[in-house]
């Protein structure tokens, strides 16, 4: 399942719930006007997060909650990379 959407239409927390409920594995990219975040999921759990603001791990994941606008793209992909979120 690929996903494309906008934070104008769906809240970020709803996307996280969708990933968890569907036990999705892949990469969610959130692109804003001046920043981008990459979040990797393994069987619905957030395992890696990074932003262009040089935030890594849990700080990068929590930073997304403040974004009100941006484009979402999820691409299924096996292998989550090195975990940095507990």
N, C-alpha and C positions, 0 to 999 in steps of 0.2 A: 504494500500500500504506500503510494507516494502521497504527500500532502502539500498543498500550497494554499496559503491564506494570508490574512492580514490581522494584525493586532487591533485594527479598527473594528473588526467583525467578531473576534473571539478573544477572550482573556487568556493570558499566558498560563494561568493556573489550570484552565480547562484543557489546554494542550497537554500539560503534564499529566493530568488525570487520564486523558486518552492514551497516552504512551504507556502509563502504568496498567490500565485496565486491559489494553490489547497486548500487553507484554511485548512491545515493539523493540526491535533491535535496529539501530541505524543512527543517522546523523540529522539533527535538527539545526538548521541555520536560521538565525534571526537577524535580518538586515534592517537597520534604521538609516536615517538620513546621514548621520555622521559616525555610525559605529556598526559593528557586526559581532555576533556571538555564535559560537559553534558548541553544541551540546551533543554528546554521544550517549546513547541509551543501549543497555544490554538487558534483554528480556524485561523491559519496562522500567528498569532502574536507571537513574541518571548516574553515569560512572565517570564522565569527563566533561569539563566545561572550561571554555576560554573565550576571552573577548579581545577586541582590538585595543581596549583600554589597558591591556596587559594584566587583567585580572585572570586568575586561574582558580580552578577548583570550586569550592562552595561559594566563595565571594562572587565568582563569575555567574554562577547559577542564580544567586539571590539578586544580583544586579538586574536581571531581566524583569523582575516584578515591577520595577519603576518605569519601564518603557510603556508608553501609551500608543506609539505608532511603530510600524515596522512590518516587513514581509516575513512570513514563515515558509520554510521549505523543509520537508522531511523526506529523506531518501533512505530506504531500507539498505542496510549494509552489514555484513557479518564482520565481527571483530571490532571491538570498541576501542582499541588502542590502550595506552597506559592509563589506568584509573587515577584520578586526582580528586574525586569526591567520595567521602565516606558515607 
